[in-house]
Amino acid sequence: MVAVIGVSCCSTSNAIVNSTLIEQDFQIENTTFQYWVAGIKGGGAGYHFNLSLTKELPKNTALLKVVFRKKSAPLIKVDALHYNANLIVRVGGTEGDGQTPNLDSNLNDTQAQLFYTINGKEMSRIIDNVKEIPLMAYPSAKPKNN
């Protein structure tokens, strides 16, 4: 009878592990953002969003886009563990102008929503505590007279 209970416990334990793996499709090591401004008038501004994974994504999983501070942008693969997105806040000196429209979102300023697919099925996950990196101000172009 003890053997039956032991087998039953192991079976339940495996079910819990499998359920956890489904919920934790992949592990995120770190997420950061950095506000940037162009160094020339009308150059624009936005956020560099960076995502680092603890290990390479499974073959059946693809990262699609991120929503952060009411902006959305596709995630670009840098290497097996790192992805970036460039969320444009303004272009040409006008707030809201440019490629990234404002979205309705209930996320706070330190949360992001990550969209991805597993076996072709779209899913999303909320990321808490996205860390800020200090502002990046690109230098102005030198005057043409110098």
ABEGO torsion letter per residue (X at the ends): XAAAAAAAAAAAAAAAAAAAAAABABBBABBBBBBBBBABBGAEBEBBBBBBBABBBBAABBBABBBBGGBBBBBBBABAABBBBBBBABBGGBBGBEABBBBBBABBAABBBBBBBBGGBBBBBBBBGBBBBBBBBBBBBBBAAX
